[in-house]
Amino acid sequence: MELGFGAALLIIGSLLAVAAALSGVMRGTILSISVLSVTLGIVLAATDVIAIDFDDAGVVELIELALVLTLIADGLVVDRELLARHWGPPARALVIAMPITLVLLALGAKLLFGDLSWAEAFLLGAVLSPTDPVVTSMVVTARRVPAQIRHTLNLESGLNDGLALPFVLFFLVLATPGGDAGGEAAELLGEAVFGALVGIVLGIAGGYLHRIVPLGVTPRFEGIYAVGFGLAAFGLADVTFGNGLIAAFLAGITLGYFEHEITERFVDFSENVSAIFQVLTFFVFGAIIVATTYDGSPWALVVFIAFALLVARPISVLLALAGTKLPRPQKAFIAWFGPKGVASMLFALLVLDEGLTHGSLVFEVAAFVILGSILAHGLTDTVGARWIERRMRRA
């Protein structure tokens, strides 16, 4: 069913109003906005009220914008003291856990979906290797969760989206007949480094400008000021030679590090903006799920979803954090909260656009893993926060 502008605004407005109205109820239960949004998207698409075309460029741009805004917000709230003193666990999660997760997912995909080539299996692993800053937003902002856990999950989910993109593009080239994987690898490394440089430079420029502007930036516009520099960092990296996702996140970190006042005034603004795009993105994704036509073995799909959520991520994180001084409950908490979400949605759509031999299978498997993750992690964020609070209180 094609929707006019008025009908689209009716659905979007109603969705946002319902999500806001139920936010107080959901805060004390296992429900979450992400689960509600995905469910409504599935229901409305299944009843033919709406139809989302995943080939539409607007869908990709919406998901990308939601991811960029979330990365800016997450970067701004990185605690400067924790960044200086507790960088070990996030670094281990990025450098050790993410590659192990990718390899385990690739091996599982090749075993369960024999039609995939090795390049396509590793491509699926790369698509699902990053964690999602949107789904973990409740955990990252919950004060009952220890600061070091929030810091680790925030830095990991913020940086691994940009770091996973080069792997996705590399295996995408590798899975394409005639692709030059060696040349692509060098180019992607250069893009990641240049994107980081762009983000840091614009973040420093934003902090410096904030101090020297006559009369300063009014509190009302602090959030807009921060978002402006984050979007500019993404745009500058994207139109030149850099990785825009890394640029946006590092611009947020650098700006918040040098001008902490912006962070304090940005919180409410960022939460509102992120919540709006969170609702819209997961609603659209729910509708996309209905449009998928997976016709493979349902048991293989169920086993792979369970393997991705219960085996690959936990084992990778526990191996990466072995030998650290983190208490065992904190390691277990970090190992569980590795949700798949907005970044994986975006990467899966990129795969679908390339027309690979089994590109649709990669997309469909990734889509159902993301759906399972949204439900599993969305339903356990409040429960998990209470659990870790009780365990740390006993300790």
C-alpha positions as CSV (number, residue, x, y, z in Angstrom):
1,M,0.0,0.0,0.0
2,E,1.4,3.4,-1.1
3,L,1.2,6.1,1.6
4,G,0.8,9.8,0.9
5,F,2.6,12.4,2.9
6,G,-0.2,13.0,5.3
7,A,-0.7,9.3,6.0
8,A,3.1,8.8,6.5
9,L,3.1,11.7,9.0
10,L,0.0,10.2,10.8
11,I,1.9,6.8,11.3
12,I,5.2,8.4,12.3
13,G,3.5,10.9,14.6
14,S,1.4,8.2,16.3
15,L,4.4,6.0,16.6
16,L,6.5,8.7,18.3
17,A,3.6,9.7,20.6
18,V,2.9,6.1,21.7
19,A,6.6,5.4,22.3
20,A,6.9,8.6,24.4
21,A,3.7,7.9,26.3
22,L,4.8,4.3,27.2
23,S,8.4,5.3,28.0
24,G,7.7,5.5,31.7
25,V,5.9,2.1,31.7
26,M,8.7,0.5,29.7
27,R,11.5,1.8,31.9
28,G,10.4,-0.5,34.7
29,T,9.7,-3.5,32.6
30,I,11.5,-5.8,30.1
31,L,10.0,-3.8,27.2
32,S,12.0,-1.2,25.2
33,I,11.4,1.3,22.5
34,S,13.4,-0.7,20.0
35,V,11.2,-3.8,20.6
36,L,8.0,-1.8,20.3
37,S,9.1,-0.1,17.1
38,V,10.2,-3.3,15.4
39,T,6.9,-5.0,16.4
40,L,4.8,-2.2,15.0
41,G,6.7,-2.2,11.8
42,I,6.2,-5.9,11.4
43,V,2.5,-5.7,12.2
44,L,1.8,-2.8,9.8
45,A,3.8,-4.3,7.0
46,A,2.2,-7.8,7.5
47,T,-1.3,-6.3,7.4
48,D,-0.3,-4.3,4.2
49,V,-0.8,-1.0,5.8
50,I,2.7,0.0,4.8
51,A,5.3,-1.3,2.3
52,I,9.0,-0.5,2.6
53,D,11.2,-1.0,-0.4
54,F,14.7,-1.8,0.8
55,D,16.1,-0.8,-2.6
56,D,15.0,2.8,-1.8
57,A,18.0,5.1,-1.3
58,G,15.9,7.0,1.3
59,V,15.9,3.9,3.5
60,V,19.7,3.6,3.5
61,E,20.0,7.3,4.1
62,L,17.6,7.2,7.1
63,I,19.6,4.3,8.7
64,E,22.9,6.0,8.0
65,L,21.7,9.3,9.5
66,A,20.4,7.5,12.6
67,L,23.8,5.8,13.0
68,V,25.8,9.0,12.5
69,L,23.7,10.9,15.1
70,T,24.1,8.1,17.6
71,L,27.8,8.0,17.1
72,I,28.1,11.8,17.7
73,A,26.1,11.5,20.9
74,D,28.0,8.5,22.1
75,G,31.3,10.2,21.4
76,L,30.3,13.3,23.4
77,V,29.4,11.4,26.5
78,V,32.7,9.4,26.7
79,D,34.1,10.2,30.1
80,R,37.5,11.9,29.8
81,E,38.9,10.4,33.0
82,L,37.8,6.9,32.0
83,L,39.3,7.5,28.6
84,A,42.6,8.3,30.1
85,R,42.6,5.5,32.8
86,H,40.5,2.7,31.5
87,W,41.2,2.3,27.8
88,G,42.4,-1.3,28.1
89,P,39.0,-3.2,28.0
90,P,37.6,-1.1,25.1
91,A,40.8,-1.6,23.1
92,R,40.7,-5.4,23.7
93,A,37.1,-5.5,22.6
94,L,38.0,-3.7,19.4
95,V,41.3,-5.3,18.5
96,I,40.8,-8.8,19.8
97,A,37.1,-9.6,20.3
98,M,35.7,-8.1,17.0
99,P,38.1,-10.0,14.7
100,I,37.4,-13.3,16.6
101,T,33.7,-12.7,16.4
102,L,34.0,-12.1,12.7
103,V,35.9,-15.3,12.1
104,L,33.6,-17.4,14.3
105,L,30.5,-16.0,12.5
106,A,32.1,-16.7,9.1
107,L,32.9,-20.3,10.1
108,G,29.4,-20.8,11.4
109,A,27.8,-19.3,8.3
110,K,29.9,-21.5,6.0
111,L,29.0,-24.6,8.0
112,L,25.2,-23.9,8.1
113,F,24.7,-22.2,4.7
114,G,26.8,-24.3,2.3
115,D,25.7,-22.2,-0.7
116,L,27.8,-19.3,0.5
117,S,31.3,-19.0,-0.8
118,W,34.1,-18.4,1.8
119,A,34.2,-14.7,0.8
120,E,30.4,-14.4,1.3
121,A,30.6,-16.2,4.6
122,F,33.3,-13.8,5.8
123,L,31.2,-10.9,4.4
124,L,28.3,-12.0,6.6
125,G,30.6,-12.2,9.6
126,A,31.8,-8.7,8.9
127,V,28.3,-7.4,8.6
128,L,27.3,-8.8,12.0
129,S,30.6,-8.1,13.8
130,P,29.9,-4.6,15.0
131,T,27.7,-3.9,18.1
132,D,25.0,-1.3,18.0
133,P,25.1,1.9,20.0
134,V,21.4,2.4,19.7
135,V,20.2,-0.8,21.3
136,T,22.8,-0.4,24.1
137,S,21.8,3.2,24.7
138,M,19.7,2.3,27.8
139,V,22.6,0.3,29.3
140,V,25.1,3.1,28.5
141,T,23.0,5.8,30.2
142,A,21.8,3.7,33.2
143,R,23.5,4.9,36.3
144,R,23.0,1.6,38.1
145,V,25.4,0.0,35.6
146,P,29.1,0.5,36.7
147,A,30.8,3.3,34.9
148,Q,33.6,1.1,33.5
149,I,31.0,-1.2,31.8
150,R,29.2,1.8,30.3
151,H,32.5,3.2,29.2
152,T,33.6,0.0,27.6
153,L,30.4,-0.7,25.8
154,N,30.1,2.9,24.6
155,L,33.6,3.1,23.2
156,E,33.3,-0.4,21.6
157,S,30.0,0.2,20.0
158,G,31.0,3.7,18.8
159,L,34.3,2.7,17.2
160,N,33.5,-0.7,15.9
161,D,30.9,0.6,13.5
162,G,33.5,2.6,11.6
163,L,36.2,-0.1,12.0
164,A,33.9,-2.8,10.6
165,L,33.1,-0.9,7.5
166,P,36.5,-1.5,5.9
167,F,36.1,-5.2,6.5
168,V,32.7,-5.2,5.0
169,L,33.9,-3.4,1.9
170,F,37.0,-5.6,1.6
171,F,35.0,-8.9,1.7
172,L,32.5,-7.3,-0.6
173,V,35.2,-6.8,-3.2
174,L,36.6,-10.2,-2.5
175,A,33.1,-11.8,-3.1
176,T,32.8,-9.9,-6.4
177,P,34.3,-11.7,-9.4
178,G,37.4,-9.8,-10.6
179,G,37.6,-7.6,-7.5
180,D,41.1,-6.3,-6.5
181,A,41.2,-7.1,-2.8
182,G,44.8,-6.0,-2.2
183,G,44.3,-2.6,-3.6
184,E,41.0,-2.2,-1.8
185,A,42.6,-3.1,1.6
186,A,45.2,-0.4,1.2
187,E,42.5,2.2,0.2
188,L,40.3,1.2,3.1
189,L,43.1,1.6,5.6
190,G,43.8,5.0,4.3
191,E,40.2,6.0,4.6
192,A,40.0,4.9,8.2
193,V,43.2,6.9,9.2
194,F,42.1,10.0,7.3
195,G,38.6,9.8,8.8
196,A,40.1,9.6,12.3
197,L,42.2,12.7,11.4
198,V,39.3,14.6,10.1
199,G,37.2,13.9,13.3
200,I,40.0,14.8,15.7
201,V,40.8,18.1,13.8
202,L,37.2,19.2,13.6
203,G,36.6,18.3,17.2
204,I,39.6,20.4,18.3
205,A,38.4,23.2,16.1
206,G,34.9,23.0,17.6
207,G,36.3,23.1,21.1
208,Y,38.6,26.1,20.4
209,L,35.9,28.0,18.5
210,H,33.5,27.4,21.4
211,R,35.9,29.3,23.7
212,I,36.7,32.3,21.5
213,V,33.3,33.1,20.1
214,P,32.2,36.5,21.5
215,L,29.5,36.1,24.2
216,G,29.8,32.3,23.7
217,V,27.2,29.7,22.6
218,T,23.9,30.0,24.4
219,P,22.8,26.8,26.3
220,R,19.9,26.4,24.0
221,F,22.2,25.9,21.0
222,E,24.9,23.8,22.6
223,G,23.3,20.6,21.2
224,I,22.9,22.0,17.7
225,Y,26.5,23.2,17.9
226,A,27.8,19.7,18.7
227,V,25.7,18.0,16.1
228,G,26.8,20.5,13.5
229,F,30.4,19.7,14.0
230,G,29.8,16.0,14.1
231,L,27.8,16.0,10.8
232,A,30.4,18.3,9.3
233,A,33.1,15.8,10.2
234,F,31.1,12.9,8.6
235,G,30.4,15.0,5.5
236,L,34.0,16.2,5.1
237,A,35.4,12.7,5.4
238,D,32.7,11.3,3.1
239,V,33.2,13.8,0.3
240,T,37.0,13.5,0.4
241,F,38.8,10.3,1.2
242,G,37.8,9.3,4.8
243,N,35.6,7.0,6.8
244,G,32.7,9.2,7.8
245,L,31.5,7.0,10.7
246,I,34.9,7.1,12.4
247,A,35.2,10.8,11.8
248,A,31.8,11.5,13.4
249,F,32.5,9.5,16.5
250,L,36.0,10.9,17.0
251,A,34.7,14.4,16.5
252,G,32.2,13.8,19.3
253,I,34.9,12.4,21.6
254,T,37.4,15.2,20.9
255,L,34.8,18.0,21.2
256,G,33.5,16.6,24.5
257,Y,37.1,16.0,25.8
258,F,38.2,19.6,25.2
259,E,34.9,21.3,26.0
260,H,33.2,19.3,28.7
261,E,30.5,21.9,29.2
262,I,29.0,21.0,25.8
263,T,28.6,17.4,27.0
264,E,26.7,18.4,30.1
265,R,24.2,20.5,28.1
266,F,24.0,18.1,25.2
267,V,22.5,15.1,27.1
268,D,18.8,15.9,26.9
269,F,19.0,17.2,23.3
270,S,21.0,14.1,22.2
271,E,18.6,11.7,23.9
272,N,15.6,13.2,22.2
273,V,17.2,13.3,18.8
274,S,18.5,9.7,19.1
275,A,15.2,8.5,20.4
276,I,13.3,9.9,17.4
277,F,15.6,8.2,14.9
278,Q,15.7,5.1,17.0
279,V,12.0,4.7,16.7
280,L,11.9,5.5,13.0
281,T,14.8,3.2,12.1
282,F,13.6,0.2,14.0
283,F,10.1,0.7,12.7
284,V,11.4,0.7,9.1
285,F,13.5,-2.3,9.8
286,G,10.5,-4.2,11.1
287,A,8.7,-3.5,7.9
288,I,11.8,-4.6,5.8
289,I,11.8,-8.0,7.7
290,V,8.3,-8.7,6.3
291,A,9.6,-8.1,2.8
292,T,12.4,-10.7,3.0
293,T,11.8,-14.0,1.3
294,Y,14.1,-16.4,3.1
295,D,13.5,-19.9,1.7
296,G,16.4,-21.8,3.2
297,S,16.4,-24.2,6.1
298,P,14.6,-22.6,9.1
299,W,16.6,-24.8,11.5
300,A,19.9,-23.6,10.1
301,L,18.7,-20.0,10.5
302,V,17.6,-20.6,14.1
303,V,20.9,-22.3,15.0
304,F,23.0,-19.5,13.4
305,I,21.0,-16.8,15.3
306,A,21.6,-18.7,18.6
307,F,25.3,-19.2,17.7
308,A,25.8,-15.5,16.9
309,L,24.2,-14.3,20.1
310,L,25.1,-17.0,22.6
311,V,28.4,-18.3,21.4
312,A,30.4,-16.1,19.0
313,R,30.1,-12.8,20.9
314,P,30.4,-14.1,24.5
315,I,33.4,-16.3,23.7
316,S,35.2,-13.6,21.8
317,V,34.7,-11.0,24.6
318,L,35.7,-13.4,27.4
319,L,38.8,-14.3,25.5
320,A,39.6,-10.7,24.9
321,L,39.1,-9.7,28.5
322,A,41.0,-12.6,30.0
323,G,43.7,-11.4,32.3
324,T,42.1,-8.0,33.0
325,K,41.2,-6.8,36.5
326,L,37.5,-6.6,35.6
327,P,35.3,-8.6,38.0
328,R,33.7,-11.7,36.5
329,P,30.1,-10.3,36.5
330,Q,31.3,-7.3,34.6
331,K,33.0,-9.5,32.0
332,A,29.8,-11.5,31.6
333,F,27.7,-8.4,31.3
334,I,29.9,-7.0,28.5
335,A,30.0,-10.3,26.8
336,W,26.2,-10.5,26.6
337,F,25.5,-7.0,25.5
338,G,26.8,-7.0,22.0
339,P,23.6,-6.3,20.1
340,K,23.4,-6.2,16.3
341,G,21.5,-3.2,15.0
342,V,21.7,0.0,12.9
343,A,25.3,-0.5,11.6
344,S,24.6,-4.1,10.6
345,M,21.3,-3.0,8.9
346,L,23.2,-0.5,6.9
347,F,26.0,-2.9,5.9
348,A,23.4,-5.6,5.0
349,L,21.6,-3.2,2.7
350,L,25.0,-2.3,1.0
351,V,25.5,-6.0,0.3
352,L,22.1,-6.3,-1.2
353,D,22.8,-3.4,-3.6
354,E,25.9,-5.1,-5.0
355,G,24.1,-8.0,-6.7
356,L,26.4,-10.8,-5.4
357,T,25.6,-14.4,-6.3
358,H,24.2,-15.1,-2.8
359,G,23.8,-11.5,-1.7
360,S,20.1,-11.9,-0.9
361,L,21.0,-14.8,1.4
362,V,23.6,-12.8,3.2
363,F,21.1,-10.0,3.6
364,E,18.2,-12.2,4.8
365,V,20.3,-14.1,7.3
366,A,21.8,-10.9,8.7
367,A,18.3,-9.4,8.9
368,F,17.0,-12.2,11.0
369,V,20.0,-12.2,13.3
370,I,19.5,-8.4,13.8
371,L,15.8,-9.0,14.6
372,G,16.7,-11.7,17.1
373,S,19.3,-9.5,18.7
374,I,16.9,-6.5,19.0
375,L,14.4,-8.7,20.7
376,A,16.9,-10.5,23.0
377,H,18.9,-7.5,24.0
378,G,16.0,-5.1,24.0
379,L,14.1,-7.4,26.4
380,T,17.1,-7.8,28.7
381,D,18.6,-4.4,29.1
382,T,16.5,-3.4,32.2
383,V,16.8,-6.9,33.7
384,G,20.6,-6.9,33.0
385,A,21.1,-3.5,34.6
386,R,19.3,-4.7,37.7
387,W,21.3,-7.9,37.8
388,I,24.7,-6.2,37.5
389,E,23.7,-3.7,40.2
390,R,22.8,-6.5,42.6
391,R,26.0,-8.4,41.9
392,M,28.3,-5.4,42.3
393,R,26.4,-4.4,45.5
394,R,27.1,-7.9,47.0
395,A,30.7,-7.7,45.9
